[in-house]
Amino acid sequence: MWTEIDANISQVTGEKFQSSQRRSVGGGCINQGYSVCDGERTYFVKFNQASQIAMFEAEALGLQQMYQTATIRVPKPICWDTAGDSSYVVLEWLEMGSAQTKSWEEMGRKLAAMHKATSSQGFGWDINNTIGSTPQINTWTADWGEFYTKYRLSYQFQLGRRKGGHFPQEKELLEAIPEILADHKPQPSLVHGDLWGGNAGCTVAGEPVIFDPAAYFGDREVDIAMTELFGGFSAAFYRGYNEVWRLNEGYEQRKTLYNLYHILNHFNLFGGGYLSQANRMISQILAISR
């Protein structure tokens, strides 16, 4: 397997690579991660079952699109394929350090710059990808409210019902979304899509980095909302973001609607108390919208 991966890296980079040092590192809760080195160059390799190659391809293409904006730092994708019964993706290795205030401010500024990358095709993406290990549907749609209702919340509710979840106010919420978003007309922004504290950091040189995306073109506020969901982002991050592109009026009311997507997904992935949290959020959204 490693011989095949080394050969793929060599072919793509145009420089012979033969890994002599390999060590297990964190690959998230879904994948297995390794650092591989030939004594001079180091790469990060993530593994999963061979059936998950489409997940790695989508991740790599998302990183590639974010990288090409020349805004915020992301690990550059090198190659991806299957080897034996495994699929893998090879990424640029970044030495991570601890973030200081100026790094958080710069992360906010650079994320806002990335959000200015837009699409003439509307909301969505060229291919479907995953949010965690859950399929994420990205069918191009002209209207943001329609896209978010159909391909984000409705899909997660459908999965949740299959898992045994009960959502008494689901229908009322879905019918209310057009009114909730009636005066909000966002541009399609290139978003990270899964921007919690575990998917952001800084290099040892203090440069902000984001990784493990679930990229698509959506309302930029979905990224900002998720940074607040599980904590981990400094107040300096929001100062930096607003310096470049101030959040629109009404964001505080919309952020719970946007974070509901992730809580529903957490229920579908992990079960437990996320069901009651989702239903509380639905009640909160409806109370504000009435």
C-alpha positions, 0 to 999 in steps of 0.5 A, spaced: 500 500 500 505 504 501 509 503 495 503 505 491 502 511 495 509 513 494 509 512 487 502 516 486 506 522 490 512 521 486 508 522 479 504 528 481 509 532 484 514 530 479 519 528 484 521 521 487 518 520 494 519 514 498 517 514 505 522 512 510 518 514 516 511 513 518 507 515 524 500 515 526 497 522 527 490 524 528 485 523 522 479 526 526 473 521 528 472 518 521 479 517 518 486 514 520 491 519 519 499 518 518 505 523 517 509 520 512 516 523 510 522 521 506 527 525 510 526 531 506 519 532 505 513 530 509 505 529 507 499 528 511 495 521 509 488 520 511 485 513 510 478 510 510 475 504 507 476 503 499 468 505 498 469 512 501 474 514 495 468 519 493 469 522 500 476 523 499 475 526 492 470 531 494 474 533 500 480 534 496 476 538 490 474 542 496 480 544 498 483 545 491 477 550 490 479 554 497 486 554 495 485 557 488 482 563 492 489 565 495 485 567 501 486 563 507 491 557 508 488 550 507 493 544 506 494 543 499 491 537 496 496 532 493 493 526 490 488 521 492 486 514 490 485 507 492 490 502 494 488 495 496 482 495 501 483 502 503 482 509 500 486 515 501 488 522 500 495 525 501 495 533 503 500 538 504 503 537 511 503 543 516 506 544 522 501 546 527 502 551 533 498 555 538 493 561 535 495 568 538 490 574 538 493 577 531 492 570 528 485 570 530 484 576 527 487 574 521 483 568 520 477 572 520 479 577 515 482 571 510 475 567 511 471 574 509 476 574 503 474 567 501 467 568 502 467 573 497 468 568 492 462 567 488 458 562 483 454 564 477 450 557 478 447 559 484 447 555 491 450 548 491 456 545 488 458 541 482 458 534 486 455 532 493 460 531 498 459 529 506 458 532 512 462 528 517 460 521 514 453 523 512 452 525 505 451 532 503 447 534 497 449 540 493 444 540 487 445 547 484 439 551 486 437 559 484 434 560 491 438 560 498 431 558 502 429 553 497 436 550 497 437 550 505 430 547 506 430 542 501 438 540 501 440 541 508 434 541 513 429 536 509 434 531 508 437 531 515 429 530 518 428 525 513 435 521 516 433 523 523 426 519 522 429 513 519 433 513 525 427 513 530 427 521 531 421 525 532 420 532 530 413 535 532 414 542 529 418 539 523 412 541 518 411 548 521 419 550 521 420 548 514 413 552 512 416 558 516 423 558 512 421 562 506 418 567 511 424 567 516 429 568 510 424 573 506 428 579 507 435 576 506 438 575 499 445 573 500 450 572 495 452 564 493 459 564 497 464 559 497 463 556 504 468 551 508 461 548 511 464 544 517 467 550 521 468 548 528 474 549 532 477 542 531 477 544 523 481 551 524 488 552 527 494 556 526 501 554 523 507 554 528 509 561 524 502 564 526 498 563 520 491 561 520 489 555 517 482 551 516 481 544 514 477 538 513 471 542 509 464 540 507 465 545 501 459 548 497 456 555 495 452 558 500 450 563 505 456 565 508 453 566 515 453 558 515 460 558 517 460 564 522 454 561 525 458 554 526 464 557 529 459 559 535 456 552 536 461 548 539 465 554 541 473 555 540 473 561 536 476 568 539 473 574 539 478 577 535 476 572 529 469 576 529 473 583 529 477 581 523 471 578 519 467 584 520 473 589 518 473 586 511 465 584 511 460 586 516 455 581 518 448 582 515 442 585 520 438 579 522 444 574 523 443 573 530 436 570 528 438 566 523 444 563 526 440 558 530 436 556 524 443 554 520 446 551 526 440 546 526 443 543 520 449 541 524 445 538 530 440 534 526 447 531 523 450 530 530 443 526 532 444 522 525 451 520 527 451 520 534 444 519 537 443 521 544 441 528 547 442 531 540 434 530 538 432 534 544 437 539 543 434 539 535 427 540 538 429 545 543 432 549 537 426 548 532 421 551 538 426 557 539 426 559 531 419 558 531 418 563 537 422 568 534 419 568 527 412 569 529 
